[in-house]
Amino acid sequence: MAKTAEEQLVKYLTEAHAMEELSAELLERGAGIAGDEEIARIYRAHQLQTKEHKEHILKRLQAHGKSPSKVGGLAAKAGALGVGGAALASPDTPATLAAAAFAYENLEVASYRMLHTLAERAGDTETVSVVERILEQEEAAAELVAGTFDRALEITLGEPAESPLTPVTPLGKPSDRPPEAPMS
């Protein structure tokens, strides 16, 4: 049976809320496993954003007269873990953690792109606006995590952690930032 755009929007918002709950947990564990303070800083910074995302999505659910259900939230959380977070549940090295975190961030990007399109179809301009802001941060997080790969490999291989990392600030995707001026 087909569902209306409104019914699907509430379902997707509920799933996004559960995904953000799981993401916050995984990022907290990831910061402790990273093996490098600068990589951990990237995970912690995105964890703060993730908590904000969860609150924004909760407000959008409430605007539709709903709240995340315990049963539905647990099911969505389990689904998110199964699809994107299984490797994060027990990463064995900083490199495995980085790859799993990158995969999960891209799962979030795909989910928010779908939610954005659905909110547009449902005529929910406030959700569209919220999702656009979240999506920009998720895309930036994916780029920042990808930028940790070389250093995570160095740590995993027991080498000195020398590969440079993209700074967490300023806001926006690293690929959209102007090149940094060389330090003299």
FIKOL-447954 format. One record per residue: chain; residue in three letters; x, y, z of N, C-alpha, C in turn. Coordinates in Angstrom, 3 decimals. Atoms other than C-alpha are relative to their C-alpha. Layout:
<rs>
+------+------+----------+----------+----------+----------+----------+----------+----------+----------+----------+
: unit : code :     n_px :     n_py :     n_pz :    ca_px :    ca_py :    ca_pz :     c_px :     c_py :     c_pz :
+------+------+----------+----------+----------+----------+----------+----------+----------+----------+----------+
:    A :  ala :        X :        Y :        Z :        X :        Y :        Z :        X :        Y :        Z :
...
+------+------+----------+----------+----------+----------+----------+----------+----------+----------+----------+
</rs>
This chain:
<rs>
+------+------+----------+----------+----------+----------+----------+----------+----------+----------+----------+
: unit : code :     n_px :     n_py :     n_pz :    ca_px :    ca_py :    ca_pz :     c_px :     c_py :     c_pz :
+------+------+----------+----------+----------+----------+----------+----------+----------+----------+----------+
:    A :  met :    0.837 :   -1.163 :    0.000 :    0.000 :    0.000 :    0.000 :    0.896 :    1.245 :    0.000 :
:    A :  ala :   -0.788 :   -1.226 :    0.127 :    1.409 :    3.388 :   -1.006 :   -0.288 :    0.929 :    1.167 :
:    A :  lys :    0.142 :   -0.976 :   -1.085 :    2.006 :    5.980 :    1.679 :    0.064 :    1.388 :   -0.594 :
:    A :  thr :   -0.059 :   -1.381 :    0.446 :    1.529 :    9.704 :    1.329 :    1.401 :    0.554 :    0.270 :
:    A :  ala :   -1.296 :   -0.644 :   -0.225 :    4.530 :   12.019 :    1.176 :    0.137 :    0.395 :    1.473 :
:    A :  glu :   -0.030 :   -0.375 :   -1.420 :    3.599 :   13.226 :    4.690 :    0.335 :   -1.205 :    0.877 :
:    A :  glu :   -0.274 :    1.208 :   -0.789 :    3.580 :    9.671 :    6.098 :    1.448 :   -0.448 :   -0.180 :
:    A :  gln :   -1.391 :    0.383 :    0.274 :    6.890 :    8.894 :    4.427 :    0.966 :    0.982 :    0.655 :
:    A :  leu :   -0.863 :   -1.011 :   -0.611 :    8.366 :   12.172 :    5.677 :    0.163 :   -0.269 :    1.497 :
:    A :  val :   -0.074 :    0.304 :   -1.432 :    7.512 :   11.297 :    9.285 :    0.847 :   -1.252 :    0.228 :
:    A :  lys :   -0.808 :    1.225 :   -0.110 :    9.004 :    7.821 :    8.773 :    1.485 :    0.326 :   -0.173 :
:    A :  tyr :   -1.395 :   -0.345 :    0.257 :   12.226 :    9.271 :    7.335 :    0.573 :    0.867 :    1.121 :
:    A :  leu :   -0.465 :   -0.816 :   -1.124 :   12.452 :   11.881 :   10.117 :    0.287 :   -0.873 :    1.212 :
:    A :  thr :   -0.216 :    0.921 :   -1.115 :   12.090 :    9.092 :   12.690 :    1.292 :   -0.784 :   -0.201 :
:    A :  glu :   -1.227 :    0.739 :    0.303 :   14.839 :    7.112 :   10.967 :    1.227 :    0.895 :    0.119 :
:    A :  ala :   -1.129 :   -0.932 :   -0.103 :   17.081 :   10.194 :   10.749 :    0.336 :    0.264 :    1.469 :
:    A :  his :   -0.228 :   -0.219 :   -1.429 :   16.636 :   10.792 :   14.480 :    0.764 :   -1.187 :    0.589 :
:    A :  ala :   -0.678 :    1.203 :   -0.499 :   17.644 :    7.196 :   15.237 :    1.429 :   -0.082 :   -0.535 :
:    A :  met :   -1.329 :    0.024 :    0.615 :   20.584 :    7.461 :   12.823 :    0.931 :    0.963 :    0.738 :
:    A :  glu :   -0.818 :   -0.973 :   -0.722 :   21.822 :   10.572 :   14.654 :    0.316 :   -0.484 :    1.417 :
:    A :  glu :   -0.282 :    0.572 :   -1.321 :   21.475 :    8.846 :   18.034 :    1.153 :   -0.992 :   -0.087 :
:    A :  leu :   -1.056 :    0.988 :    0.176 :   23.627 :    5.994 :   16.790 :    1.312 :    0.682 :   -0.360 :
:    A :  ser :   -1.207 :   -0.715 :    0.411 :   26.082 :    8.382 :   15.155 :    0.697 :    0.631 :    1.201 :
:    A :  ala :   -0.598 :   -0.628 :   -1.187 :   26.616 :   10.247 :   18.439 :    0.739 :   -1.040 :    0.838 :
:    A :  glu :   -0.642 :    1.072 :   -0.768 :   27.401 :    6.967 :   20.208 :    1.283 :   -0.470 :   -0.690 :
:    A :  leu :   -1.158 :    0.499 :    0.741 :   29.760 :    5.807 :   17.476 :    1.138 :    1.013 :   -0.013 :
:    A :  leu :   -1.038 :   -1.036 :    0.001 :   31.601 :    9.136 :   17.313 :    0.684 :    0.101 :    1.361 :
:    A :  glu :   -0.605 :   -0.029 :   -1.331 :   32.119 :    9.099 :   21.064 :    0.992 :   -1.147 :    0.163 :
:    A :  arg :   -0.922 :    1.143 :   -0.076 :   33.635 :    5.614 :   20.887 :    1.182 :    0.199 :   -0.941 :
:    A :  gly :   -1.056 :   -0.203 :    0.990 :   35.609 :    6.555 :   17.779 :    1.078 :    0.934 :    0.482 :
:    A :  ala :   -0.992 :   -0.948 :   -0.514 :   37.284 :    9.497 :   19.499 :    0.964 :   -0.697 :    0.957 :
:    A :  gly :   -0.851 :    0.734 :   -0.929 :   38.621 :    7.075 :   22.088 :    0.886 :   -1.034 :   -0.674 :
:    A :  ile :   -0.731 :    1.045 :    0.722 :   39.867 :    4.575 :   19.495 :    0.981 :    0.582 :   -1.019 :
:    A :  ala :   -0.739 :   -0.609 :    1.115 :   41.411 :    7.025 :   17.009 :    1.512 :   -0.133 :    0.107 :
:    A :  gly :   -1.442 :    0.142 :   -0.169 :   44.897 :    6.774 :   18.497 :    0.785 :    1.265 :   -0.291 :
:    A :  asp :   -0.650 :   -1.257 :    0.344 :   45.643 :   10.412 :   17.674 :   -0.928 :    1.129 :    0.438 :
:    A :  glu :    0.835 :   -1.076 :   -0.533 :   44.412 :   13.571 :   19.381 :   -0.623 :    0.856 :   -1.104 :
:    A :  glu :    0.554 :   -0.835 :    1.072 :   43.964 :   15.511 :   16.124 :   -1.142 :   -0.710 :   -0.731 :
:    A :  ile :    1.101 :    0.755 :    0.610 :   41.848 :   12.746 :   14.573 :   -1.181 :   -0.040 :    0.976 :
:    A :  ala :    1.063 :    0.033 :   -1.007 :   39.881 :   12.436 :   17.817 :   -0.749 :    1.333 :    0.038 :
:    A :  arg :    0.628 :   -1.328 :    0.003 :   39.216 :   16.195 :   17.662 :   -1.028 :    0.103 :   -1.132 :
:    A :  ile :    0.953 :    0.001 :    1.120 :   37.534 :   15.706 :   14.272 :   -1.263 :   -0.760 :    0.388 :
:    A :  tyr :    1.161 :    0.787 :   -0.425 :   35.279 :   13.000 :   15.697 :   -0.806 :    0.737 :    1.060 :
:    A :  arg :    0.716 :   -0.713 :   -1.059 :   34.431 :   15.069 :   18.794 :   -0.744 :    1.216 :   -0.545 :
:    A :  ala :    0.666 :   -1.169 :    0.587 :   33.631 :   18.172 :   16.724 :   -1.277 :   -0.426 :   -0.726 :
:    A :  his :    1.203 :    0.447 :    0.708 :   31.233 :   16.199 :   14.567 :   -1.021 :   -0.583 :    0.976 :
:    A :  gln :    0.933 :    0.500 :   -1.005 :   29.739 :   14.591 :   17.663 :   -0.861 :    1.149 :    0.523 :
:    A :  leu :    0.776 :   -1.164 :   -0.438 :   28.685 :   18.077 :   18.829 :   -1.041 :    0.376 :   -1.051 :
:    A :  gln :    0.955 :   -0.283 :    1.069 :   27.101 :   18.725 :   15.436 :   -1.114 :   -1.042 :   -0.013 :
:    A :  thr :    0.961 :    1.102 :    0.030 :   25.400 :   15.333 :   15.595 :   -1.073 :    0.182 :    1.063 :
:    A :  lys :    0.981 :   -0.256 :   -1.057 :   23.740 :   16.197 :   18.895 :   -0.963 :    1.106 :   -0.429 :
:    A :  glu :    0.862 :   -1.063 :    0.520 :   22.431 :   19.391 :   17.279 :   -0.926 :   -0.542 :   -1.089 :
:    A :  his :    0.823 :    0.589 :    1.064 :   21.200 :   17.424 :   14.250 :   -1.178 :   -0.753 :    0.606 :
:    A :  lys :    1.031 :    0.792 :   -0.675 :   19.288 :   15.091 :   16.553 :   -1.102 :    0.917 :    0.532 :
:    A :  glu :    0.988 :   -0.945 :   -0.545 :   17.579 :   18.069 :   18.233 :   -0.815 :    0.658 :   -1.115 :
:    A :  his :    0.723 :   -0.618 :    1.123 :   16.701 :   19.721 :   14.907 :   -1.014 :   -0.980 :   -0.601 :
:    A :  ile :    0.899 :    1.012 :    0.565 :   15.186 :   16.491 :   13.593 :   -1.150 :   -0.265 :    0.968 :
:    A :  leu :    1.055 :    0.186 :   -0.990 :   13.267 :   16.002 :   16.846 :   -1.037 :    1.120 :   -0.113 :
:    A :  lys :    0.923 :   -1.138 :    0.144 :   11.766 :   19.492 :   16.447 :   -0.857 :   -0.138 :   -1.258 :
:    A :  arg :    0.787 :    0.188 :    1.231 :   10.713 :   18.655 :   12.888 :   -1.035 :   -1.111 :    0.190 :
:    A :  leu :    0.978 :    1.054 :   -0.304 :    9.068 :   15.441 :   14.088 :   -1.146 :    0.572 :    0.827 :
:    A :  gln :    1.015 :   -0.591 :   -0.855 :    7.245 :   17.388 :   16.786 :   -0.896 :    0.952 :   -0.776 :
:    A :  ala :    0.804 :   -0.890 :    0.833 :    6.106 :   19.914 :   14.179 :   -1.055 :   -0.783 :   -0.792 :
:    A :  his :    0.955 :    0.875 :    0.692 :    4.358 :   16.979 :   12.497 :   -0.865 :   -0.774 :    1.002 :
:    A :  gly :    0.812 :    0.635 :   -1.026 :    2.753 :   15.977 :   15.809 :    0.476 :   -1.373 :    0.413 :
:    A :  lys :   -0.556 :    1.324 :   -0.308 :    5.054 :   12.995 :   16.306 :    1.203 :    0.132 :    0.905 :
:    A :  ser :   -1.243 :    0.086 :   -0.753 :    7.903 :   11.914 :   18.510 :    0.634 :   -1.336 :   -0.361 :
:    A :  pro :   -0.636 :    1.275 :    0.350 :   10.483 :    9.200 :   17.981 :   -0.532 :   -1.106 :    0.898 :
:    A :  ser :    0.500 :    1.112 :   -0.805 :    8.954 :    5.932 :   19.079 :    1.168 :   -0.846 :    0.468 :
:    A :  lys :   -1.062 :    0.865 :   -0.523 :   11.057 :    3.646 :   21.238 :    0.185 :   -1.208 :   -0.902 :
:    A :  val :   -0.095 :    1.196 :    0.836 :   10.234 :    0.608 :   19.103 :    0.509 :    0.359 :   -1.391 :
:    A :  gly :   -0.430 :   -0.419 :    1.339 :   10.574 :    2.410 :   15.773 :    1.419 :    0.517 :    0.000 :
:    A :  gly :   -1.354 :   -0.528 :   -0.106 :   13.696 :    4.204 :   16.944 :    1.026 :   -1.101 :    0.137 :
:    A :  leu :   -0.917 :    1.129 :   -0.152 :   15.316 :    0.962 :   18.028 :    0.162 :   -0.759 :   -1.306 :
:    A :  ala :   -0.067 :    0.703 :    1.284 :   14.449 :   -0.676 :   14.718 :    0.827 :    0.799 :   -1.000 :
:    A :  ala :   -0.764 :   -0.842 :    0.919 :   15.811 :    2.283 :   12.751 :    1.474 :    0.020 :    0.383 :
:    A :  lys :   -1.383 :   -0.004 :   -0.485 :   18.925 :    2.345 :   14.926 :    0.693 :   -1.310 :   -0.378 :
:    A :  ala :   -0.564 :    1.304 :    0.376 :   19.482 :   -1.362 :   14.332 :    0.253 :   -0.056 :   -1.500 :
:    A :  gly :   -0.187 :   -0.028 :    1.449 :   19.007 :   -0.832 :   10.609 :    1.194 :    0.844 :   -0.395 :
:    A :  ala :   -1.147 :   -0.862 :    0.285 :   21.500 :    2.029 :   10.576 :    1.294 :   -0.702 :    0.371 :
:    A :  leu :   -1.191 :    0.728 :   -0.411 :   23.980 :   -0.103 :   12.487 :    0.313 :   -1.099 :   -0.996 :
:    A :  gly :   -0.208 :    1.094 :    0.946 :   23.472 :   -3.014 :   10.105 :    0.539 :    0.481 :   -1.329 :
:    A :  val :   -0.419 :   -0.500 :    1.306 :   23.917 :   -0.913 :    6.990 :    1.355 :    0.682 :    0.049 :
:    A :  gly :   -1.201 :   -0.804 :    0.041 :   26.658 :    1.480 :    7.943 :    0.914 :   -0.092 :    1.183 :
:    A :  gly :   -0.787 :   -0.078 :   -1.193 :   27.867 :    0.960 :   11.439 :    0.565 :   -1.295 :    0.517 :
:    A :  ala :   -0.479 :    1.288 :   -0.519 :   28.708 :   -2.729 :   11.769 :    1.512 :    0.026 :    0.225 :
:    A :  ala :   -1.454 :   -0.058 :   -0.166 :   32.405 :   -2.079 :   11.234 :    0.374 :    0.920 :    1.157 :
:    A :  leu :   -0.280 :   -0.908 :   -1.105 :   32.249 :    0.773 :   13.745 :   -0.288 :   -0.637 :    1.349 :
:    A :  ala :    0.337 :    0.650 :   -1.269 :   30.810 :   -1.553 :   16.372 :    1.229 :   -0.621 :    0.643 :
:    A :  ser :   -1.217 :    0.597 :   -0.559 :   34.214 :   -3.207 :   16.767 :    1.201 :    0.219 :   -0.915 :
:    A :  pro :   -1.173 :   -0.237 :    0.839 :   36.963 :   -1.482 :   14.769 :    1.252 :   -0.499 :    0.699 :
:    A :  asp :   -1.199 :    0.559 :   -0.617 :   40.311 :   -3.145 :   15.303 :    1.226 :    0.884 :   -0.158 :
:    A :  thr :   -1.123 :   -0.909 :    0.197 :   42.582 :   -0.336 :   14.088 :   -0.528 :    1.402 :   -0.310 :
:    A :  pro :    0.427 :   -1.343 :    0.395 :   42.465 :    3.436 :   13.556 :   -0.351 :    0.082 :   -1.493 :
:    A :  ala :    0.314 :   -0.020 :    1.430 :   42.466 :    2.743 :    9.793 :   -1.389 :   -0.588 :   -0.261 :
:    A :  thr :    1.331 :    0.591 :    0.139 :   39.412 :    0.465 :   10.073 :   -1.057 :    0.985 :    0.495 :
:    A :  leu :    0.908 :   -1.004 :   -0.537 :   37.733 :    3.117 :   12.210 :   -0.237 :    1.106 :   -1.022 :
:    A :  ala :    0.132 :   -1.084 :    0.972 :   38.431 :    5.820 :    9.618 :   -0.840 :   -0.431 :   -1.202 :
:    A :  ala :    0.765 :    0.487 :    1.150 :   37.062 :    3.702 :    6.759 :   -1.474 :   -0.176 :    0.368 :
:    A :  ala :    1.378 :    0.214 :   -0.431 :   33.940 :    2.751 :    8.733 :   -0.706 :    1.335 :    0.264 :
:    A :  ala :    0.590 :   -1.313 :   -0.262 :   33.350 :    6.339 :    9.874 :   -0.326 :    0.705 :   -1.311 :
:    A :  phe :    0.240 :   -0.595 :    1.318 :   33.666 :    7.523 :    6.261 :   -1.234 :   -0.625 :   -0.648 :
:    A :  ala :    1.167 :    0.685 :    0.569 :   31.152 :    4.889 :    5.131 :   -1.280 :    0.461 :    0.692 :
:    A :  tyr :    1.193 :   -0.413 :   -0.736 :   28.708 :    5.881 :    7.875 :   -0.379 :    1.441 :   -0.330 :
:    A :  glu :    0.294 :   -1.389 :    0.369 :   29.021 :    9.598 :    7.075 :   -0.667 :    0.058 :   -1.372 :
:    A :  asn :    0.607 :    0.002 :    1.328 :   28.200 :    8.826 :    3.464 :   -1.397 :   -0.622 :    0.006 :
:    A :  leu :    1.363 :    0.496 :   -0.196 :   25.187 :    6.775 :    4.576 :   -0.896 :    1.142 :    0.468 :
:    A :  glu :    0.772 :   -1.146 :   -0.474 :   24.027 :    9.875 :    6.432 :   -0.242 :    1.001 :   -1.134 :
:    A :  val :    0.161 :   -0.918 :    1.136 :   24.636 :   12.047 :    3.351 :   -1.112 :   -0.505 :   -0.914 :
:    A :  ala :    1.028 :    0.563 :    0.882 :   22.528 :    9.708 :    1.207 :   -1.378 :    0.099 :    0.650 :
:    A :  ser :    1.282 :   -0.058 :   -0.703 :   19.784 :    9.570 :    3.842 :   -0.554 :    1.421 :    0.017 :
:    A :  tyr :    0.468 :   -1.387 :   -0.034 :   19.624 :   13.351 :    4.152 :   -0.332 :    0.526 :   -1.398 :
:    A :  arg :    0.389 :   -0.407 :    1.360 :   19.576 :   13.829 :    0.385 :   -1.400 :   -0.511 :   -0.326 :
:    A :  met :    1.333 :    0.560 :    0.222 :   16.562 :   11.517 :    0.217 :   -1.033 :    0.750 :    0.826 :
:    A :  leu :    0.915 :   -0.734 :   -0.869 :   14.925 :   13.283 :    3.168 :   -0.276 :    1.394 :   -0.566 :
:    A :  his :    0.152 :   -1.321 :    0.605 :   15.514 :   16.640 :    1.454 :   -1.002 :   -0.055 :   -1.145 :
:    A :  thr :    0.903 :    0.146 :    1.144 :   13.769 :   15.481 :   -1.719 :   -1.417 :   -0.293 :    0.471 :
:    A :  leu :    1.312 :    0.347 :   -0.533 :   10.903 :   13.980 :    0.264 :   -0.660 :    1.213 :    0.650 :
:    A :  ala :    0.557 :   -1.199 :   -0.629 :   10.449 :   17.175 :    2.311 :   -0.467 :    1.003 :   -1.060 :
:    A :  glu :    0.427 :   -0.880 :    1.099 :   10.309 :   19.171 :   -0.926 :   -1.333 :   -0.484 :   -0.573 :
:    A :  arg :    1.242 :    0.564 :    0.570 :    7.639 :   16.837 :   -2.311 :   -1.170 :    0.156 :    0.942 :
:    A :  ala :    1.065 :   -0.153 :   -0.987 :    5.660 :   17.101 :    0.918 :   -0.333 :    1.471 :    0.252 :
:    A :  gly :    0.234 :   -1.426 :   -0.189 :    5.879 :   20.909 :    0.781 :    0.408 :    0.512 :    1.367 :
:    A :  asp :   -0.456 :   -0.381 :   -1.340 :    7.646 :   21.103 :    4.157 :    1.285 :    0.818 :   -0.128 :
:    A :  thr :   -1.158 :   -0.862 :    0.248 :    9.926 :   24.078 :    3.579 :    0.912 :    0.127 :    1.222 :
:    A :  glu :   -0.835 :   -0.089 :   -1.205 :   11.110 :   24.211 :    7.199 :    0.924 :   -1.218 :    0.103 :
:    A :  thr :   -0.850 :    1.193 :   -0.014 :   12.354 :   20.606 :    7.029 :    1.038 :    0.080 :   -1.102 :
:    A :  val :   -0.969 :   -0.178 :    1.088 :   13.990 :   21.376 :    3.680 :    1.159 :    0.853 :    0.483 :
:    A :  ser :   -1.032 :   -0.912 :   -0.488 :   15.877 :   24.244 :    5.309 :    0.899 :   -0.673 :    1.046 :
:    A :  val :   -0.764 :    0.695 :   -1.041 :   16.931 :   22.178 :    8.344 :    0.915 :   -1.050 :   -0.632 :
:    A :  val :   -0.773 :    1.077 :    0.624 :   18.067 :   19.272 :    6.170 :    1.146 :    0.562 :   -0.839 :
:    A :  glu :   -1.091 :   -0.607 :    0.775 :   20.111 :   21.568 :    3.901 :    1.186 :    0.329 :    0.898 :
:    A :  arg :   -1.085 :   -0.334 :   -0.941 :   22.103 :   22.788 :    6.924 :    0.695 :   -1.268 :    0.502 :
:    A :  ile :   -0.574 :    1.251 :   -0.486 :   22.573 :   19.258 :    8.255 :    0.813 :   -0.668 :   -1.103 :
:    A :  leu :   -0.675 :    0.652 :    1.130 :   23.527 :   17.924 :    4.833 :    1.363 :    0.630 :   -0.262 :
:    A :  glu :   -1.295 :   -0.658 :    0.194 :   26.269 :   20.525 :    4.442 :    1.010 :   -0.475 :    1.046 :
:    A :  gln :   -0.906 :    0.445 :   -1.058 :   27.746 :   19.473 :    7.786 :    0.373 :   -1.467 :   -0.158 :
:    A :  glu :   -0.312 :    1.422 :    0.211 :   27.504 :   15.753 :    6.971 :    0.994 :   -0.171 :   -1.152 :
:    A :  glu :   -0.952 :    0.068 :    1.117 :   29.265 :   16.282 :    3.635 :    1.384 :    0.457 :    0.442 :
:    A :  ala :   -1.287 :   -0.485 :   -0.516 :   31.984 :   18.286 :    5.397 :    0.643 :   -1.053 :    0.903 :
:    A :  ala :   -0.528 :    1.039 :   -0.890 :   32.351 :   15.538 :    8.025 :    0.589 :   -1.157 :   -0.804 :
:    A :  ala :   -0.515 :    1.090 :    0.837 :   32.773 :   12.897 :    5.311 :    1.358 :    0.384 :   -0.584 :
:    A :  glu :   -1.283 :   -0.453 :    0.548 :   35.538 :   14.980 :    3.725 :    1.082 :    0.042 :    1.074 :
:    A :  leu :   -0.983 :   -0.059 :   -1.080 :   37.243 :   15.558 :    7.068 :    0.472 :   -1.399 :    0.388 :
:    A :  val :   -0.383 :    1.377 :   -0.341 :   37.166 :   11.841 :    7.879 :    0.888 :   -0.584 :   -1.099 :
:    A :  ala :   -0.838 :    0.503 :    1.097 :   38.544 :   10.986 :    4.422 :    1.414 :    0.580 :    0.098 :
:    A :  gly :   -1.301 :   -0.640 :   -0.165 :   41.352 :   13.429 :    5.175 :    0.848 :   -0.601 :    1.110 :
:    A :  thr :   -0.764 :    0.650 :   -1.075 :   42.399 :   11.270 :    8.143 :    0.623 :   -1.319 :   -0.444 :
:    A :  phe :   -0.414 :    1.342 :    0.416 :   43.121 :    8.149 :    6.089 :    1.509 :   -0.228 :    0.112 :
:    A :  asp :   -1.457 :    0.207 :   -0.031 :   46.893 :    8.624 :    5.687 :    0.517 :   -0.075 :    1.428 :
:    A :  arg :   -0.470 :   -0.007 :   -1.390 :   47.416 :    9.479 :    9.344 :   -0.490 :   -1.248 :    0.737 :
:    A :  ala :    0.526 :    1.211 :   -0.649 :   45.168 :    6.610 :   10.497 :    0.823 :   -1.225 :   -0.410 :
:    A :  leu :   -0.867 :    1.106 :    0.441 :   47.270 :    4.231 :    8.387 :    1.359 :    0.060 :    0.680 :
:    A :  glu :   -1.287 :   -0.143 :   -0.681 :   50.467 :    5.631 :    9.872 :   -0.090 :   -0.536 :    1.429 :
:    A :  ile :    0.178 :    0.455 :   -1.380 :   49.142 :    5.001 :   13.381 :   -0.172 :   -1.514 :    0.035 :
:    A :  thr :    0.249 :    1.445 :    0.063 :   47.904 :    1.526 :   12.441 :    1.294 :   -0.766 :   -0.256 :
:    A :  leu :   -1.259 :    0.660 :    0.344 :   51.340 :    0.661 :   11.009 :    1.117 :    0.298 :    1.001 :
:    A :  gly :   -1.000 :   -0.306 :   -1.014 :   53.147 :    2.024 :   14.063 :    1.017 :    1.033 :   -0.450 :
:    A :  glu :   -0.895 :   -1.052 :    0.500 :   54.715 :    4.874 :   12.091 :   -0.314 :    1.311 :    0.712 :
:    A :  pro :    0.324 :   -1.313 :   -0.576 :   54.986 :    8.471 :   13.305 :   -1.203 :    0.614 :   -0.731 :
:    A :  ala :    1.187 :   -0.643 :    0.576 :   51.691 :   10.315 :   12.757 :    0.387 :    1.376 :   -0.517 :
:    A :  glu :   -0.521 :   -1.247 :    0.570 :   52.985 :   12.993 :   10.400 :   -0.872 :    0.595 :   -1.090 :
:    A :  ser :    0.826 :   -0.520 :    1.087 :   50.374 :   13.340 :    7.647 :   -0.866 :    1.146 :    0.514 :
:    A :  pro :    0.799 :   -1.150 :   -0.443 :   48.670 :   16.719 :    7.835 :   -1.499 :   -0.313 :   -0.091 :
:    A :  leu :    1.455 :    0.134 :    0.004 :   44.956 :   16.918 :    8.611 :   -0.615 :    1.350 :   -0.325 :
:    A :  thr :    0.740 :   -1.228 :    0.257 :   42.448 :   19.466 :    7.382 :   -0.562 :    0.490 :    1.325 :
:    A :  pro :    0.547 :   -0.505 :   -1.266 :   41.532 :   21.726 :   10.302 :   -1.522 :   -0.126 :    0.040 :
:    A :  val :    1.440 :    0.144 :   -0.178 :   38.039 :   21.254 :   11.698 :   -0.712 :    1.301 :   -0.353 :
:    A :  thr :    0.614 :   -1.277 :    0.330 :   37.314 :   24.976 :   11.291 :    0.792 :    0.639 :   -1.124 :
:    A :  pro :    1.319 :   -0.611 :   -0.067 :   36.276 :   27.090 :    9.441 :   -1.094 :   -0.946 :   -0.484 :
:    A :  leu :    1.134 :    0.815 :    0.410 :   32.806 :   25.770 :    8.703 :   -0.018 :   -0.152 :   -1.517 :
:    A :  gly :    0.113 :    0.274 :    1.423 :   31.927 :   24.388 :    5.320 :    0.826 :   -1.197 :   -0.380 :
:    A :  lys :   -0.734 :    1.168 :    0.477 :   33.247 :   21.543 :    3.278 :    1.445 :    0.384 :   -0.283 :
:    A :  pro :   -1.406 :   -0.302 :    0.277 :   37.025 :   21.367 :    3.089 :    0.257 :    0.279 :   -1.484 :
:    A :  ser :   -0.234 :   -0.207 :    1.433 :   36.829 :   21.166 :   -0.715 :   -0.477 :    1.364 :   -0.477 :
:    A :  asp :    0.482 :   -1.332 :    0.360 :   35.013 :   24.522 :   -0.774 :    0.854 :    1.115 :    0.593 :
:    A :  arg :   -0.811 :   -1.002 :   -0.680 :   37.623 :   26.282 :    1.367 :    1.142 :    0.455 :   -0.905 :
:    A :  pro :   -1.163 :   -0.442 :    0.766 :   40.334 :   28.437 :   -0.178 :    1.245 :   -0.690 :    0.540 :
:    A :  pro :   -1.238 :    0.622 :   -0.489 :   43.812 :   26.907 :   -0.004 :    0.634 :    0.852 :    1.084 :
:    A :  glu :   -0.669 :   -0.736 :   -1.077 :   45.685 :   27.804 :    3.135 :    1.306 :    0.567 :   -0.504 :
:    A :  ala :   -1.270 :   -0.624 :    0.362 :   48.556 :   30.188 :    2.738 :    1.124 :   -0.735 :    0.709 :
:    A :  pro :   -1.110 :    0.679 :   -0.659 :   51.922 :   28.564 :    3.404 :    0.508 :    0.824 :    1.170 :
:    A :  met :   -0.523 :   -0.680 :   -1.182 :   53.325 :   29.360 :    6.805 :    1.469 :    0.316 :   -0.238 :
:    A :  ser :   -1.411 :   -0.371 :    0.187 :   56.610 :   31.231 :    6.784 :    0.701 :    0.138 :    1.297 :
+------+------+----------+----------+----------+----------+----------+----------+----------+----------+----------+
</rs>
